[in-house]
Amino acid sequence: METTLKTKPEPSFAFRWIILVVISLAMFGNYYIYDSISPLADLLVKQLKFTDANIGLLQGIYSVPNILMVLIGGVVIDKIGTRVSTFIFTTLCLIGAAITASFSDITMMAIGRLVFGLGAESMIVAITTVVGRWFRGRQLSFAFGLNLTLARLGSFAALNSPSWASVFYDTYKYPLLIALGAGVISIAMAVIYWGMDSYAEKNYSLRPVPKQDEIRFSQIFSFSKSYWFVVLLCVTFYSGIFPFQTFAVKFFMDTHGTTREMGGFLSSMLTLSAMVLTPLFGLLVDYVGKRSLLMMVGSLMLVPVYLIMAYTQISLYVPMAMMGLAFSLIPAIMWPSVAIIVDEAKLGTAYGLMTMVQNIGLAGFNFLIGWANDYSNGYTMGMWIFSSLGFFGLLFAYLLRKSELSPSGHGLEKGIAKTVA
């Protein structure tokens, strides 16, 4: 008598993409909380007598714990798995948002932002690792692009909250409570992901995920040159984007005379562009490759935009559109490139290390730009700093291309068509 062994089916296309939507909505809340400070900057100055340095502190202190935490978090993700780690980190985000919304003095609000940052970046590392593992070899860049699109709905909603939630902007307090509500959405999605991932483990045939037998920080020295060029590009790119957005609404109001609502919309153009174009750019590079070359193009776009805004009265839509293109193109390529370069067993650690270095830049440049604005009593000095970051991004993208065209390259310049051929 023949015995038929039942083999579990692979997860369906629909199941994979539902997982993607769920974890992306968890990131939605994370992004909303992060960007909730920028539209409030002028209210915090008027109602709480904060300076630009205080505003920079609220945004920059978010990154301080992540100078070490995301590396630890990345190793922990590889050790205990994405389900538990995503839930733990998302809980920290919610606690941090609650603290910030509950106080009015700079010290306690900064502590709340610090606790939020303690969980937020490690949560992003965990979710990025989830995407890398569920979609490796399956239109990875497109999946990353869609993940960022849904996550950035949070940024778009936060930056435009002076318009759709204008009734709450008589005081700084209510917008912070809305941000707390976004944190509740995040924790709910983390619980749903836990359930779906557990279900998949029991009912589907999943490719086994390599696990580390021990936590070894020494492995960070084993990463290749290409990986480190991606890391350096990451820190220069995001240090030019997010610290700019910290002060963007206030900058547009003070320098170009816009309303808070228009300033919020202009700042959100970066997010809107990325929401639409990031998945499309991701799909493009999946097929054509040329990843480092396209990251050079994106970096080049950033060099002039800040000086255009500082020294000309040209329509702000022009430089913001250029910045939006770069903000769509580079992340669509940069994050999935790590999954191509690094062994899967070290993926959480690799993303953690990359995010750690990114947060050194975000903390430093938020503090620096806040100081520069107060010191110079304006924004020009800060705009020159941002422009120089675009140049260094271009340099690191060039060095990455040079490395990938060498015999030790990892295939970043190859697309699906070339791989198949």
C-alpha positions in Angstrom: 0.0 0.0 0.0 1.4 3.4 -1.1 1.7 6.2 1.4 1.2 9.6 0.0 3.1 12.3 1.9 1.2 15.6 2.0 3.4 18.5 1.3 2.4 22.0 2.4 1.7 24.5 -0.4 3.7 27.6 -0.8 2.1 30.8 0.4 -0.1 32.3 -2.3 0.6 35.5 -4.1 -2.3 37.1 -2.3 -1.1 36.0 1.1 2.4 37.5 0.5 0.9 40.8 -0.5 -1.5 40.9 2.4 1.5 40.4 4.7 3.2 43.3 2.9 0.1 45.6 3.4 -0.2 44.8 7.1 3.5 45.5 7.9 3.4 48.6 5.8 0.4 49.9 7.7 2.3 49.3 10.9 5.0 51.6 9.5 2.3 54.1 8.5 1.8 54.9 12.2 5.5 55.0 12.8 6.0 57.6 10.0 3.1 59.7 11.1 4.5 60.1 14.6 7.9 61.0 13.3 6.6 63.7 11.0 4.1 65.1 13.5 6.5 67.7 14.8 7.3 69.6 11.6 3.7 71.1 11.1 3.7 72.1 14.8 7.0 74.0 14.8 5.6 77.5 14.7 3.0 76.6 17.3 5.7 75.2 19.6 7.6 78.5 19.2 4.6 80.7 19.8 2.8 78.7 22.6 5.8 77.1 24.4 8.5 79.6 23.5 10.7 76.9 21.9 13.7 77.9 19.8 14.8 76.2 16.5 17.4 74.4 18.6 14.6 73.0 20.7 12.7 71.9 17.6 15.9 70.3 16.3 16.3 68.5 19.7 12.8 67.0 19.5 13.5 65.6 16.0 17.2 64.8 16.5 16.9 63.1 19.9 14.8 60.5 18.1 18.0 59.3 16.4 20.3 59.3 19.4 19.4 55.9 20.9 19.5 54.4 17.4 23.2 55.1 17.1 23.6 51.8 19.0 20.0 50.4 19.4 19.3 49.5 15.7 22.5 47.5 15.5 21.5 45.6 18.7 18.0 45.4 17.4 19.2 44.0 14.0 21.1 41.3 15.7 18.1 40.6 18.0 15.9 40.3 15.0 18.2 37.7 13.5 18.2 35.9 16.9 14.6 35.9 18.1 12.7 36.5 14.8 10.7 39.2 13.3 7.3 38.5 15.0 8.4 39.1 18.6 10.8 41.9 17.8 8.3 43.8 15.6 5.8 43.8 18.5 8.3 44.9 21.1 9.6 47.8 19.0 6.1 48.9 18.0 5.1 49.0 21.7 8.0 51.3 22.4 6.8 53.6 19.6 3.4 53.9 21.2 4.8 54.5 24.7 7.1 57.3 23.3 4.2 59.0 21.5 2.1 58.9 24.7 4.9 60.6 26.7 5.3 63.3 24.2 1.6 64.1 24.0 1.3 64.1 27.8 3.8 66.9 28.7 4.5 70.5 27.7 8.1 71.0 28.9 11.0 70.4 26.5 12.7 67.8 28.7 9.7 65.4 29.0 8.7 65.9 25.4 12.3 65.1 24.3 12.3 62.0 26.5 9.1 60.9 24.8 10.7 61.3 21.4 13.8 59.4 22.6 11.6 56.5 23.7 9.8 56.6 20.4 13.1 56.6 18.5 14.3 53.7 20.6 11.6 51.5 19.1 10.9 53.2 15.7 14.1 52.6 13.8 14.4 49.0 15.1 10.8 48.4 14.1 11.7 49.6 10.6 14.7 47.3 10.5 12.5 44.4 11.5 9.9 45.2 8.9 12.5 45.8 6.2 13.9 42.3 7.1 10.4 40.8 6.7 10.1 42.3 3.2 13.6 41.0 2.3 12.8 37.5 3.5 9.2 37.2 2.1 10.1 38.7 -1.4 13.7 37.7 -2.0 13.9 36.7 -5.6 10.3 37.8 -6.1 10.3 41.3 -7.5 12.1 42.5 -4.3 12.5 46.1 -5.3 8.9 46.5 -6.3 7.8 45.0 -2.9 10.1 47.4 -1.1 8.7 50.3 -3.1 5.1 49.4 -2.2 6.1 49.0 1.4 7.6 52.5 1.4 4.5 53.9 -0.4 2.1 52.7 2.2 4.4 53.7 5.0 4.8 57.2 3.6 1.1 57.7 3.7 1.8 58.3 7.4 4.2 61.1 6.5 1.8 62.6 3.9 -1.0 62.5 6.4 1.1 64.2 9.1 2.5 66.9 7.0 -0.9 67.7 5.6 -2.7 67.5 8.9 -2.9 71.4 9.1 -5.4 71.1 6.2 -7.5 68.0 7.0 -7.3 68.5 10.8 -7.2 72.3 10.8 -9.8 72.4 13.6 -7.2 70.8 15.9 -4.4 73.3 15.2 -5.5 76.0 17.7 -3.1 74.3 20.1 -0.1 72.1 19.8 -1.7 69.4 22.1 -4.4 67.9 19.9 -2.1 67.1 16.9 0.1 65.2 19.2 -2.9 63.1 20.4 -3.7 62.3 16.7 -0.1 61.1 16.4 -0.8 58.9 19.5 -3.8 57.4 17.6 -1.4 56.6 14.7 0.7 54.6 17.2 -2.4 52.5 18.1 -2.8 51.6 14.5 0.8 50.5 14.4 0.5 48.1 17.4 -2.7 46.7 15.9 -1.0 45.9 12.7 2.0 44.3 14.5 -0.4 41.9 16.3 -2.1 41.0 12.9 1.3 40.4 11.3 2.3 38.1 14.3 -0.9 36.1 13.7 -0.5 35.8 9.9 3.2 34.8 10.2 2.4 32.2 12.8 -0.4 30.8 10.5 2.0 30.7 7.5 4.6 28.8 9.5 2.1 26.1 10.4 0.2 25.9 7.1 2.6 26.8 4.3 5.9 25.5 3.0 8.3 28.3 3.8 11.9 28.5 2.7 13.9 28.0 6.0 15.4 31.2 7.3 19.0 30.8 8.4 19.5 31.6 12.1 22.5 32.7 13.9 23.8 30.3 16.5 25.2 33.1 18.5 25.2 36.9 18.5 28.5 38.1 17.1 29.1 41.8 16.6 32.4 41.0 14.9 30.5 40.0 11.8 29.9 43.7 11.0 33.5 43.8 9.8 32.9 41.0 7.3 30.6 43.2 5.0 31.9 44.1 1.6 33.1 47.5 0.2 29.8 47.7 -1.8 27.8 47.4 1.4 29.7 50.2 3.1 29.3 52.5 0.1 25.5 51.9 0.3 25.7 52.8 4.0 27.6 56.0 3.3 25.2 57.0 0.6 22.3 56.2 3.0 23.6 58.6 5.7 24.3 61.5 3.4 21.0 61.1 1.5 18.7 61.0 4.5 20.7 63.6 6.4 19.8 66.0 3.5 16.1 65.0 3.4 14.7 64.5 6.9 16.5 67.3 8.8 15.3 69.6 5.9 11.7 68.5 6.5 12.1 69.2 10.2 12.3 72.9 9.4 10.6 72.9 6.0 7.2 74.2 6.9 8.7 77.0 9.1 11.2 77.8 6.3 8.5 78.1 3.7 6.5 80.4 6.0 9.4 82.6 7.0 11.3 82.8 3.8 8.7 82.5 1.1 5.6 83.7 2.9 3.4 80.6 2.6 0.6 79.6 4.9 1.1 76.7 7.3 -1.2 74.6 5.1 0.7 75.4 1.9 4.0 74.8 3.7 2.8 71.4 4.8 1.7 70.5 1.3 5.0 71.6 -0.2 6.9 69.5 2.3 4.6 66.5 1.7 5.4 66.7 -2.1 8.4 64.6 -1.2 6.2 62.0 0.3 3.6 62.2 -2.4 6.2 61.7 -5.2 7.7 58.8 -3.3 4.3 57.1 -2.8 3.6 57.1 -6.5 7.1 56.7 -8.0 9.0 54.5 -5.6 7.2 51.2 -6.6 7.6 52.1 -10.3 11.3 52.8 -9.9 11.6 49.6 -7.9 9.9 47.6 -10.7 12.2 49.4 -13.3 15.4 48.4 -11.5 14.2 44.9 -11.0 14.3 44.5 -14.7 17.0 46.8 -16.0 19.5 46.9 -13.1 21.9 49.9 -13.3 21.3 50.4 -9.6 24.4 52.4 -8.7 24.2 54.5 -11.9 20.6 55.5 -11.1 21.6 56.3 -7.5 24.2 58.7 -8.9 21.4 60.4 -10.9 19.3 60.8 -7.8 22.1 62.2 -5.8 23.0 64.7 -8.5 19.4 66.0 -8.4 19.8 67.0 -4.8 22.9 69.2 -5.2 21.2 72.4 -6.5 17.7 72.2 -5.0 18.5 73.8 -1.6 20.4 76.7 -3.1 17.5 77.3 -5.5 15.1 77.6 -2.6 17.6 79.8 -0.6 18.6 82.3 -3.3 15.7 82.5 -5.8 12.0 83.2 -5.9 11.4 80.5 -8.5 8.2 78.5 -7.9 8.9 76.2 -5.0 7.2 73.4 -6.9 10.3 73.1 -9.1 12.9 72.3 -6.5 10.5 70.2 -4.4 9.6 68.2 -7.5 13.3 67.6 -8.1 13.8 66.5 -4.5 10.7 64.3 -4.8 12.2 62.5 -7.7 15.4 61.8 -5.8 13.5 60.8 -2.7 11.6 58.3 -4.9 14.5 56.9 -6.8 17.3 56.4 -4.3 15.3 54.5 -1.5 13.7 52.3 -4.2 17.2 51.0 -5.1 19.2 51.5 -1.9 17.3 49.3 0.6 16.8 46.2 -1.6 20.5 46.5 -2.7 21.5 45.4 0.8 19.4 42.2 0.4 21.4 41.5 -2.8 24.8 42.2 -1.3 24.5 40.6 2.1 23.9 36.9 3.1 20.4 36.3 4.4 21.5 35.1 7.8 23.1 38.5 8.4 20.3 40.6 6.8 18.9 41.9 10.1 22.3 42.9 11.3 23.2 44.6 8.0 20.0 46.7 8.0 20.5 47.5 11.7 24.1 48.7 11.1 23.0 50.7 8.1 20.2 52.3 10.1 22.6 53.0 13.0 24.9 55.0 10.8 21.9 56.7 9.2 20.8 57.8 12.7 24.2 59.3 13.5 23.7 61.5 10.6 20.0 62.3 11.4 20.8 63.2 15.0 23.9 65.3 14.1 22.3 67.2 11.3 19.0 68.0 13.1 21.1 69.4 15.9 23.5 71.2 13.5 20.7 72.8 11.4 18.8 73.9 14.4 21.9 75.6 15.8 22.8 77.1 12.3 19.4 78.6 12.0 19.6 80.3 15.4 23.2 81.3 15.0 22.8 82.9 11.5 19.3 84.1 12.3 18.1 82.6 9.0 18.3 79.5 6.8 21.1 80.1 4.2 23.9 78.4 6.2 21.7 75.3 6.6 20.9 75.2 2.9 24.6 75.2 2.0 25.1 72.3 4.4 22.3 70.3 2.8 23.7 71.0 -0.7 27.1 69.7 0.3 25.4 66.4 1.4 24.1 65.9 -2.1 27.6 66.2 -3.5 28.9 63.5 -1.1 26.0 61.3 -2.0 27.0 61.5 -5.6 30.6 60.6 -4.7 29.6 57.5 -2.7 27.2 56.4 -5.5 30.1 56.7 -8.0 32.4 54.6 -5.7 29.6 52.0 -5.4 29.3 51.8 -9.2 33.1 51.4 -9.5 33.1 48.6 -7.0 30.2 46.8 -8.6 31.7 46.9 -12.0 34.8 45.2 -10.6 35.2 41.4 -10.4 34.1 41.5 -6.8 30.7 43.0 -7.7 27.5 41.5 -6.4 25.3 42.0 -9.5 23.7 45.3 -8.6 24.0 46.5 -12.1 22.2 43.4 -13.5 18.4 43.3 -13.9 16.1 40.3 -14.2 16.5 40.2 -18.0 20.3 40.0 -17.8 20.2 37.4 -15.1 17.8 35.2 -17.0 19.9 35.6 -20.2 
